[in-house]
Amino acid sequence: MQVVPYADKYKKDFVKMNTEWISKMFVMEPEDFKVLNNIEAKIADGGQIFLL
């Protein structure tokens, strides 16, 4: 296993993975789409995403 920081090349997979689990357990809301499609803003604000 390798832990890597988020990079733009992972965006499509990141959005897909999160959309799938949110849709399975909850209901996707407009804010979910907004955050997932603009994840770079969260990272710019100091957030981090790690992919395994």
VMD Tcl script that draws the C-alpha trace (Angstrom):
set ca {
  {0.00 0.00 0.00}
  {1.16 3.51 -0.75}
  {-0.26 6.75 0.62}
  {0.00 9.64 -1.82}
  {-1.19 13.23 -1.56}
  {-3.96 14.44 -3.83}
  {-3.00 15.51 -7.35}
  {-5.17 16.76 -10.23}
  {-4.70 13.44 -12.05}
  {-6.80 11.77 -9.31}
  {-9.75 14.19 -9.49}
  {-11.98 12.06 -11.76}
  {-11.49 8.97 -9.59}
  {-11.88 10.97 -6.37}
  {-15.19 12.47 -7.51}
  {-16.45 9.09 -8.73}
  {-15.48 7.27 -5.52}
  {-17.10 9.87 -3.28}
  {-20.23 10.19 -5.41}
  {-20.72 6.42 -5.24}
  {-20.48 6.09 -1.47}
  {-22.50 9.21 -0.74}
  {-25.23 8.05 -3.14}
  {-25.24 4.59 -1.59}
  {-25.51 5.79 2.01}
  {-27.17 9.20 1.59}
  {-28.51 11.47 -1.14}
  {-26.20 13.68 -3.18}
  {-27.09 17.29 -2.49}
  {-26.14 20.40 -4.47}
  {-23.43 21.25 -1.93}
  {-21.87 17.79 -2.41}
  {-21.54 18.39 -6.14}
  {-20.17 21.89 -5.52}
  {-17.46 20.66 -3.15}
  {-16.48 17.62 -5.19}
  {-16.24 19.54 -8.44}
  {-14.18 22.30 -6.83}
  {-12.05 20.25 -4.46}
  {-9.00 22.38 -5.28}
  {-10.55 25.24 -3.27}
  {-10.66 23.06 -0.16}
  {-7.04 22.07 -0.62}
  {-6.05 25.71 -1.16}
  {-7.73 26.54 2.19}
  {-5.40 24.09 3.95}
  {-7.34 20.86 3.48}
  {-5.62 17.64 2.53}
  {-6.73 14.51 0.71}
  {-4.84 11.24 0.92}
  {-5.54 8.35 -1.42}
  {-4.74 4.74 -0.54}
}
mol new
graphics top color blue
foreach p $ca { graphics top sphere $p radius 0.5 }
foreach p [lrange $ca 0 end-1] q [lrange $ca 1 end] { graphics top cylinder $p $q radius 0.2 }
display resetview
